[in-house]
Amino acid sequence: MFLHGLGGTRESWNPQLRALSDTWRCVAWDMPGYGASAPAAPLNFEAIAHRLVDLLDTLEVARATLVGLSFGGMHALHTAIGFPDRITRLVLADTSPAFGLNGTTADQWKRDRLAPLDGGATPAAMATDVIDAISHRTLEENVRAELVAGFGRISTAGLRAAVECLPDHDVRPYLEQITQPALVIVGAQDHETPVEYARLLADGLPNGILHVLDDVGHLSPSEAPTEFNELIRSFLNAAP
């Protein structure tokens, strides 16, 4: 089950769906309020975890591996804490155990991300600038186009709700409870959730392992799809 980031939708995972569906049943969702998914009111991590488990029920999947990028990695962590019996493994990409580890305040972070919306911009209008700002490698043209199109499917209300939700993330007191095998992946040039965040996450998980991708920024599944997919393939094949 693939869980996108703050500026993504299910299209963000197309390179993984194309590559890994030969072996596993692969599903990418639109989080509540994004793309084709109905909003959750209020939107919080508990509601997201419940909605994710509802989707597993609908798909008649008893247990799943969660692959989450950034905000989606946070969703995966909260779901593993709340519903441990539903999760077999975790792949956590370019994410963090808590918001604000660099001293950023929630109010400032929200203001910065809501300012374009307050000024009348739409997510579709913001897409190219945001994607280019957080990636380090030059994206393949078709992958970049899919990311831009996916970002454009985010509603303004959905993005606002997600921005309000994200700063509440802090799972540090609960990491030792997440005993599933966990692969933590991060780009060496990720300035949004840098390597030190990923290392804190991997060190806090009882069965966490860390892999750093050289010359990659915050969008590791899109910037380095071949390496990213091979890491997932090896991890799933090796795990019991």
Sequence and secondary structure as in RCSB ss.txt:
>XXXX:A:sequence
MFLHGLGGTRESWNPQLRALSDTWRCVAWDMPGYGASAPAAPLNFEAIAHRLVDLLDTLEVARATLVGLSFGGMH
ALHTAIGFPDRITRLVLADTSPAFGLNGTTADQWKRDRLAPLDGGATPAAMATDVIDAISHRTLEENVRAELVAG
FGRISTAGLRAAVECLPDHDVRPYLEQITQPALVIVGAQDHETPVEYARLLADGLPNGILHVLDDVGHLSPSEAP
TEFNELIRSFLNAAP
>XXXX:A:secstr
 EE  TT  GGGGHHHHHHHTTTS   B   TTBTTS   SS  HHHHHHHHHHHHHHTT SSEEEEEETHHHHH
HHHHHHH GGGEEEEEEES  SBTTTTS  HHHHHHHHHHHHHTT  HHHHHHHHHHHH  S   HHHHHHHHHH
HTTB HHHHHHHHHHGGG B GGGGGG  S EEEEEETT SSS HHHHHHHHHHSTTEEEEEETT  S HHHHSH
HHHHHHHHHHHHH  
